[in-house]
């Protein structure tokens, strides 16, 4: 009996040591890229509106045509109602939007990734987009179907950003030594970052298909690990006042929080005027957002933006 108890205790101790060792190795694996590049985190801001007013009419027209955004939406069959709402609302404002699904869905047109694993879906979607559209689009925006995006504000934010530089933008999150862009708020990659990422997709040592040995690493965190090996680092996108423009919550939740925390400054304490995304929306909320952002106008007021981004040819956007 004593011998059996002793063997059991030894087994427990050895198992604990093994798990601890694997955990350490996992952390080393994620943080390994830190020794490869030195990078000072940046908070990237939108361009100054006064500078935009100084741009000539010809430059306005050229800029409005030159910014081309390709939108990637990752979906699963259970998201069919959200899928429909996203298709009917904000994705019309992308220069091109395509849905990437975990399996074939007859109701909507999509590109079948043939996997339920979100990291594999993301990898395959990025590879597909780069292989097919690298000469047509200079910015790539990835989102979930719970996200509402204002693409014109995204283009405005990117106005002075050079897509030939390695940009990786959105709402940044800190996890130990790793800083990554949370997929809930949407992820933006420049064509240069797409190029670097795709050069690593076939190198398992730097960008493995499976993110961890015991536990599963979320797809947005795994993307950051791969990009670090390519010298591409997460950047937090903010407006001129330092407010986030990629948001991981809905407008309603932000207003509720502002009413509690800043009851005398609900609007100022809520969100940026140049917000690009909100997350956690229902299909009905998507349509309400579409109405408020693109359709509602106050009679007698003339809106004259300094720069207008023209919709793509054949688009039925609002």
C-alpha positions as CSV (number, residue, x, y, z in Angstrom):
1,X,0.0,0.0,0.0
2,X,2.8,2.4,0.9
3,X,4.6,1.5,-2.3
4,X,1.5,2.3,-4.3
5,X,1.0,5.6,-2.5
6,X,4.7,6.5,-3.1
7,X,4.4,5.7,-6.8
8,X,1.3,7.8,-7.1
9,X,3.0,10.8,-5.4
10,X,6.0,10.4,-7.6
11,X,3.7,10.5,-10.7
12,X,2.0,13.6,-9.5
13,X,5.3,15.4,-8.9
14,X,6.7,14.3,-12.2
15,X,3.5,15.4,-14.0
16,X,3.7,18.8,-12.2
17,X,7.3,19.4,-13.2
18,X,6.6,18.4,-16.8
19,X,3.6,20.9,-17.0
20,X,5.7,23.6,-15.5
21,X,8.5,22.9,-18.0
22,X,6.1,23.0,-21.0
23,X,4.6,26.2,-19.7
24,X,8.0,27.8,-19.5
25,X,8.8,26.7,-23.0
26,X,5.5,28.1,-24.3
27,X,6.3,31.5,-22.8
28,X,9.8,31.4,-24.2
29,X,8.3,30.6,-27.6
30,X,6.0,33.6,-27.5
31,X,8.6,36.1,-26.3
32,X,11.5,34.8,-28.4
33,X,10.9,37.5,-31.1
34,X,11.7,40.2,-28.5
35,X,15.4,39.5,-28.9
36,X,15.3,39.8,-32.7
37,X,14.2,43.4,-33.0
38,X,14.1,46.5,-30.8
39,X,10.9,48.5,-31.2
40,X,9.5,51.5,-29.4
41,X,5.7,51.3,-29.2
42,X,3.9,54.1,-31.0
43,X,0.5,55.6,-30.6
44,X,-0.4,56.5,-34.2
45,X,-2.7,59.4,-34.7
46,X,-5.0,60.6,-37.4
47,X,-3.9,63.5,-39.7
48,X,-4.5,67.1,-38.7
49,X,-7.7,68.4,-40.3
50,X,-6.2,71.8,-40.9
51,X,-3.5,70.1,-43.0
52,X,-6.1,68.4,-45.1
53,X,-7.8,71.7,-45.9
54,X,-4.6,72.9,-47.5
55,X,-4.6,70.1,-50.1
56,X,-5.5,71.2,-53.6
57,X,-8.6,69.9,-55.5
58,X,-6.5,67.8,-57.8
59,X,-4.7,66.2,-54.8
60,X,-8.1,65.6,-53.2
61,X,-9.2,63.6,-56.2
62,X,-6.0,61.6,-56.5
63,X,-6.1,60.7,-52.8
64,X,-9.8,59.7,-52.9
65,X,-8.9,57.2,-55.7
66,X,-5.6,55.9,-54.4
67,X,-6.8,54.5,-51.1
68,X,-8.1,51.0,-51.7
69,X,-9.2,48.9,-48.8
70,X,-9.9,45.2,-49.1
71,X,-12.1,43.8,-46.3
72,X,-11.8,40.3,-44.9
73,X,-14.7,39.1,-42.7
74,X,-14.3,35.8,-40.9
75,X,-17.6,34.0,-40.4
76,X,-19.1,30.7,-39.3
77,X,-22.5,29.2,-40.1
78,X,-23.9,30.1,-36.6
79,X,-23.2,33.8,-37.5
80,X,-25.7,33.8,-40.4
81,X,-27.9,36.7,-39.1
82,X,-24.8,38.8,-38.4
83,X,-23.4,37.8,-41.8
84,X,-26.5,39.1,-43.5
85,X,-26.4,42.4,-41.6
86,X,-22.7,43.0,-42.3
87,X,-23.3,42.3,-46.0
88,X,-26.2,44.7,-46.2
89,X,-24.5,47.5,-44.3
90,X,-20.9,48.7,-43.8
91,X,-19.1,46.3,-46.1
92,X,-20.6,48.1,-49.1
93,X,-18.2,50.9,-48.4
94,X,-15.1,48.7,-48.7
95,X,-13.4,48.8,-52.1
96,X,-13.9,45.0,-52.1
97,X,-15.2,42.8,-49.3
98,X,-15.2,39.0,-49.1
99,X,-16.4,36.6,-46.5
100,X,-14.3,33.7,-45.4
101,X,-16.3,30.9,-43.8
102,X,-15.4,27.7,-41.9
103,X,-17.5,25.6,-44.2
104,X,-19.6,25.9,-47.3
105,X,-22.8,27.9,-46.7
106,X,-25.4,27.9,-49.4
107,X,-27.3,31.0,-48.3
108,X,-24.4,33.4,-48.8
109,X,-21.4,33.5,-51.2
110,X,-18.2,32.9,-49.3
111,X,-14.7,31.4,-49.6
112,X,-14.6,28.1,-47.8
113,X,-11.6,27.7,-45.5
114,X,-12.6,24.1,-44.6
115,X,-11.6,24.5,-40.9
116,X,-13.2,25.7,-37.7
117,X,-9.9,26.8,-36.2
118,X,-9.9,30.6,-36.2
119,X,-6.1,30.9,-36.5
120,X,-6.1,28.6,-39.5
121,X,-9.0,30.6,-41.0
122,X,-7.1,33.8,-40.5
123,X,-3.9,32.5,-42.0
124,X,-5.7,31.1,-45.1
125,X,-7.7,34.3,-45.6
126,X,-4.5,36.4,-45.5
127,X,-2.8,34.1,-47.9
128,X,-5.7,34.1,-50.3
129,X,-6.0,37.9,-50.2
130,X,-2.3,38.5,-50.7
131,X,-1.9,36.0,-53.5
132,X,-5.0,37.3,-55.4
133,X,-5.0,41.0,-54.7
134,X,-1.5,42.2,-53.8
135,X,-1.4,44.3,-56.9
136,X,-4.9,45.8,-56.5
137,X,-5.1,46.9,-52.8
138,X,-2.7,48.6,-50.5
139,X,-4.6,48.2,-47.2
140,X,-6.2,45.0,-45.8
141,X,-8.8,45.2,-43.0
142,X,-9.9,42.1,-41.1
143,X,-13.0,41.9,-38.9
144,X,-15.4,39.6,-37.2
145,X,-19.2,39.8,-38.1
146,X,-19.9,41.5,-34.7
147,X,-17.9,44.5,-35.8
148,X,-19.3,47.7,-37.5
149,X,-16.7,49.7,-39.4
150,X,-16.7,53.2,-40.9
151,X,-14.4,52.7,-43.8
152,X,-14.2,56.4,-44.7
153,X,-12.8,57.1,-41.3
154,X,-10.3,54.3,-41.7
155,X,-9.2,55.8,-45.0
156,X,-8.9,59.2,-43.4
157,X,-6.8,57.8,-40.6
158,X,-4.5,56.1,-43.1
159,X,-4.2,59.2,-45.2
160,X,-0.6,60.0,-44.3
161,X,0.5,56.4,-43.8
162,X,2.7,54.8,-46.4
163,X,1.4,51.3,-47.3
164,X,4.9,50.4,-48.4
165,X,5.9,50.5,-44.7
166,X,5.1,47.7,-42.3
167,X,1.9,48.9,-40.5
168,X,-0.1,46.7,-38.2
169,X,-2.9,48.8,-36.6
170,X,-5.9,48.7,-34.4
171,X,-6.7,48.5,-30.7
172,X,-3.5,47.2,-29.0
173,X,-3.6,44.8,-26.0
174,X,-0.6,44.0,-23.7
175,X,-0.1,40.3,-22.8
176,X,3.2,39.8,-20.9
177,X,5.9,40.9,-23.2
178,X,3.7,40.6,-26.3
179,X,1.7,43.5,-27.6
180,X,-1.0,42.7,-30.2
181,X,-4.0,44.1,-32.0
182,X,-7.2,42.7,-30.7
183,X,-9.4,41.2,-33.5
184,X,-12.6,42.5,-31.7
185,X,-11.8,46.0,-32.9
186,X,-10.5,45.0,-36.4
187,X,-7.0,44.5,-37.7
188,X,-5.4,46.6,-40.4
189,X,-2.3,45.5,-42.3
190,X,-0.4,47.5,-45.0
191,X,0.6,45.7,-48.2
192,X,4.2,45.6,-46.8
193,X,3.0,43.8,-43.6
194,X,1.0,41.4,-45.8
195,X,4.1,40.7,-47.8
196,X,6.2,40.0,-44.7
197,X,3.5,37.8,-43.1
198,X,3.1,35.7,-46.2
199,X,6.8,35.1,-46.4
200,X,6.6,33.4,-43.0
201,X,3.5,31.3,-43.4
202,X,5.5,28.3,-44.7
203,X,8.1,28.5,-41.9
204,X,6.7,26.6,-38.9
205,X,9.5,27.7,-36.6
206,X,8.5,31.3,-36.9
207,X,4.8,31.1,-37.8
208,X,3.3,27.7,-36.7
209,X,-0.1,26.6,-37.7
210,X,-0.7,25.5,-34.1
211,X,-0.1,28.2,-31.5
212,X,0.7,26.3,-28.4
213,X,1.8,22.9,-27.1
214,X,-0.8,22.5,-24.4
215,X,-3.1,25.5,-24.5
216,X,-4.6,27.3,-27.4
217,X,-3.4,30.8,-28.3
218,X,-6.0,33.2,-29.7
219,X,-5.7,34.0,-33.4
220,X,-5.0,37.7,-32.9
221,X,-2.2,36.9,-30.4
222,X,-0.7,34.3,-32.7
223,X,-0.7,36.8,-35.6
224,X,1.3,39.2,-33.5
225,X,3.9,36.4,-32.7
226,X,4.3,35.7,-36.5
227,X,4.5,39.4,-37.3
228,X,7.2,40.1,-34.7
229,X,9.5,37.6,-36.5
230,X,9.0,39.8,-39.6
231,X,9.8,43.0,-37.8
232,X,6.2,44.2,-37.7
233,X,4.8,45.5,-34.4
234,X,1.4,46.5,-33.1
235,X,0.4,50.1,-33.2
236,X,-2.5,51.7,-31.3
237,X,-4.6,53.9,-33.5
238,X,-5.8,57.2,-31.9
239,X,-7.4,60.5,-32.8
240,X,-5.8,63.9,-32.1
241,X,-7.1,63.8,-28.5
242,X,-5.6,60.4,-27.8
243,X,-8.9,58.6,-27.9
244,X,-9.0,55.1,-29.5
245,X,-10.5,54.9,-32.9
246,X,-10.7,51.1,-33.1
247,X,-13.2,50.1,-30.4
248,X,-13.8,46.7,-28.9
249,X,-17.2,47.6,-27.4
250,X,-20.5,48.9,-28.8
251,X,-21.5,52.6,-28.9
252,X,-24.3,51.8,-26.4
253,X,-21.9,50.3,-23.9
254,X,-19.5,53.3,-24.2
255,X,-22.4,55.7,-23.6
256,X,-23.6,53.7,-20.6
257,X,-20.0,53.8,-19.1
258,X,-19.7,57.5,-19.9
259,X,-23.0,58.3,-18.1
260,X,-21.7,56.5,-15.0
261,X,-18.1,57.8,-15.1
262,X,-18.6,61.3,-16.7
263,X,-22.3,62.2,-16.2
264,X,-21.6,65.9,-17.2
265,X,-19.6,65.0,-20.3
266,X,-21.3,62.0,-21.8
267,X,-20.4,62.8,-25.4
268,X,-16.9,63.9,-24.7
269,X,-16.3,61.0,-22.3
270,X,-17.7,58.4,-24.8
271,X,-15.9,58.0,-28.1
272,X,-13.8,59.6,-30.8
273,X,-15.5,61.7,-33.5
274,X,-13.3,59.8,-35.9
275,X,-14.0,56.3,-34.7
276,X,-13.3,53.6,-37.2
277,X,-14.9,50.5,-35.5
278,X,-17.3,49.4,-32.8
279,X,-17.8,45.8,-31.7
280,X,-20.3,43.5,-30.1
281,X,-23.3,44.6,-32.2
282,X,-26.4,42.6,-33.0
283,X,-27.9,42.6,-36.5
284,X,-30.5,45.2,-35.6
285,X,-27.8,47.5,-34.0
286,X,-25.8,47.2,-37.3
287,X,-28.8,48.7,-39.2
288,X,-29.3,51.4,-36.6
289,X,-25.6,52.3,-36.9
290,X,-25.9,52.5,-40.6
291,X,-28.8,54.8,-40.3
292,X,-27.0,57.1,-37.9
293,X,-23.7,57.2,-39.7
294,X,-24.7,57.4,-43.3
295,X,-28.4,58.3,-43.7
296,X,-29.5,60.7,-40.9
297,X,-29.0,64.4,-41.8
298,X,-30.2,67.6,-40.1
299,X,-32.3,69.7,-42.5
300,X,-30.7,73.1,-43.3
301,X,-27.1,71.9,-42.4
302,X,-24.6,71.5,-45.2
303,X,-21.9,68.9,-44.7
304,X,-18.7,69.8,-46.6
305,X,-15.9,67.5,-45.9
306,X,-12.4,68.5,-46.9
307,X,-11.8,65.2,-48.6
308,X,-14.3,62.7,-50.1
309,X,-13.5,59.1,-50.7
310,X,-15.3,57.9,-53.8
311,X,-17.0,54.5,-53.7
312,X,-15.7,51.8,-56.0
313,X,-17.2,51.4,-59.5
314,X,-20.5,49.5,-59.4
315,X,-20.9,49.8,-55.6
316,X,-24.4,50.2,-54.1
317,X,-23.1,51.8,-50.9
318,X,-25.1,54.5,-49.2
